[in-house]
Amino acid sequence: MYTYSMKIITKLASILILVGCATTQSNIEVDSIDTFNLSNYNDFYININESNISAEINPIELERFKNNLKNALETRGLKYSSDSSLVFNINLSSKDKVQSDRSNFHYSRYYWNNYMYDNNVRTVTENILRINLKDASKDTTLWTVVTVWRSDYSSAIANEDKSDVLVDEIMISFL
């Protein structure tokens, strides 16, 4: 009886973990026009806007992301061509935000401090990646995606695994 109930509890916990992992929300926002279909195109080109890139951005990470996106699109059957009318414009920038965590009290080891105007002010750098998919022959934007992350957060695309996850999420949006 004990082993049977443990099996049921283990199965139930596994299902809960699986459902919990499957329902995590991604950090990307996708928008497209209603008539856009990627399968209507045979080739593509990827353009990185290098004039906008700040010094905080690692160009190796950006090239890795470009190559991952290129490989995923080629796997879908599209050919990479510099003469293509379908252009992925990659724009990456960073901006500083000032954040303030206001607290109504401060606890020290020896006393409570009830100052109402204690603020914890800090500057946080956010990286913003926007990819616009344009039809150059019609000069229209067909599809766009944006994601925001901080360099020290787990959602950063600084390593190859996170870059692959972001490319996978982008490819899913084309379905």
C-alpha positions in Angstrom: 0.0 0.0 0.0 2.8 2.4 0.9 4.6 1.9 -2.4 1.4 2.3 -4.4 0.6 5.6 -2.7 4.2 6.8 -3.2 3.9 6.0 -6.9 0.7 8.1 -7.2 2.3 11.0 -5.3 5.4 10.8 -7.5 3.3 10.8 -10.7 1.2 13.7 -9.4 4.3 15.7 -8.5 5.8 15.0 -11.9 2.7 16.1 -13.7 2.6 19.3 -11.6 6.2 20.1 -12.4 5.7 19.4 -16.1 2.6 21.6 -16.3 4.4 24.3 -14.3 7.4 24.3 -16.6 5.2 24.3 -19.7 3.1 27.3 -18.6 6.0 29.7 -17.8 5.5 32.9 -19.7 8.2 34.0 -22.0 9.8 37.4 -22.0 9.1 38.2 -25.7 6.3 40.2 -27.4 5.5 39.3 -30.9 3.3 41.2 -33.4 2.6 40.7 -37.1 0.2 41.7 -39.8 -2.7 39.3 -40.4 -1.7 38.3 -43.9 1.9 37.4 -43.1 3.0 33.8 -43.7 6.7 32.9 -43.6 6.1 30.0 -46.0 5.4 32.4 -48.8 9.1 33.3 -49.0 12.1 31.3 -50.3 15.0 33.3 -49.0 15.9 35.8 -46.3 18.7 38.2 -45.2 19.7 39.2 -41.7 20.9 42.8 -41.1 22.4 43.9 -37.7 22.1 47.6 -37.0 25.6 48.2 -35.8 25.4 52.0 -35.8 23.1 51.8 -32.7 25.0 49.4 -30.6 26.5 50.7 -27.4 29.8 49.7 -25.9 28.1 47.5 -23.2 26.8 45.1 -25.9 29.1 42.1 -26.6 29.4 41.7 -30.4 30.2 38.0 -30.1 26.9 37.4 -28.4 25.1 39.3 -31.1 26.8 37.3 -33.9 26.0 34.1 -32.0 22.3 35.1 -31.9 22.4 36.0 -35.6 24.0 32.6 -36.5 21.4 30.7 -34.4 18.6 32.6 -36.1 20.1 31.9 -39.5 20.5 28.2 -38.8 16.9 27.9 -37.6 15.5 29.7 -40.7 17.6 27.5 -43.0 16.3 24.4 -41.2 12.8 25.7 -42.0 13.8 25.5 -45.7 14.7 29.2 -46.4 17.9 30.1 -48.1 20.2 32.9 -46.9 20.7 35.5 -49.6 21.9 39.1 -49.5 19.6 39.9 -52.4 16.5 38.7 -50.6 13.4 41.0 -50.2 12.7 39.4 -46.8 15.0 41.2 -44.3 15.4 40.6 -40.6 16.6 43.9 -39.0 18.2 43.2 -35.6 18.4 46.3 -33.4 20.0 45.9 -30.0 20.4 48.8 -27.5 20.8 49.3 -23.8 19.3 51.9 -21.6 19.7 52.9 -17.9 16.7 53.0 -15.6 16.6 54.5 -12.2 14.8 52.3 -9.7 13.7 53.2 -6.3 12.5 50.9 -3.5 10.8 53.0 -1.0 10.6 51.5 2.5 8.6 52.9 5.5 11.0 51.4 8.0 14.5 50.3 8.4 15.6 47.7 10.9 19.0 47.9 12.4 20.4 45.4 14.8 19.6 47.7 17.7 16.5 49.8 16.7 13.7 50.4 14.3 14.0 53.5 12.2 10.7 54.9 11.1 11.9 57.5 8.6 9.2 57.8 5.9 11.6 59.0 3.2 14.3 56.3 3.2 14.9 55.3 -0.5 17.0 52.7 -2.0 17.9 54.3 -5.4 20.0 52.4 -8.0 20.6 52.5 -11.7 19.8 49.3 -13.7 20.9 48.7 -17.3 18.4 47.0 -19.5 19.2 45.5 -22.9 16.5 45.6 -25.5 16.5 43.4 -28.6 14.0 44.2 -31.4 13.8 42.2 -34.6 11.8 43.7 -37.4 11.0 41.5 -40.4 10.5 43.7 -43.5 9.5 43.0 -47.1 12.0 45.3 -48.8 10.1 45.1 -52.2 6.9 46.5 -50.6 8.7 48.5 -47.9 6.4 47.2 -45.1 7.1 45.7 -41.8 5.5 42.2 -41.6 6.5 40.9 -38.2 8.2 42.2 -35.1 9.5 40.8 -31.8 10.9 42.6 -28.7 12.5 41.2 -25.6 14.1 43.1 -22.6 16.6 41.6 -20.1 19.2 42.7 -17.7 22.7 41.3 -18.2 22.9 39.7 -14.8 19.5 38.1 -14.9 18.7 34.5 -15.9 16.8 35.7 -19.0 19.9 37.2 -20.6 20.9 35.9 -24.0 24.6 36.1 -23.0 25.1 32.4 -23.2 24.4 30.0 -26.0 21.5 28.2 -24.2 19.5 31.3 -23.7 20.1 32.4 -27.2 18.9 29.1 -28.5 15.8 29.4 -26.3 15.0 32.8 -27.7 15.4 31.6 -31.3 13.1 28.7 -30.6 10.5 31.0 -29.2 10.8 33.2 -32.3 10.4 30.2 -34.6 7.4 29.1 -32.7 5.8 32.5 -33.4 6.0 31.7 -37.1 3.7 28.6 -36.8 
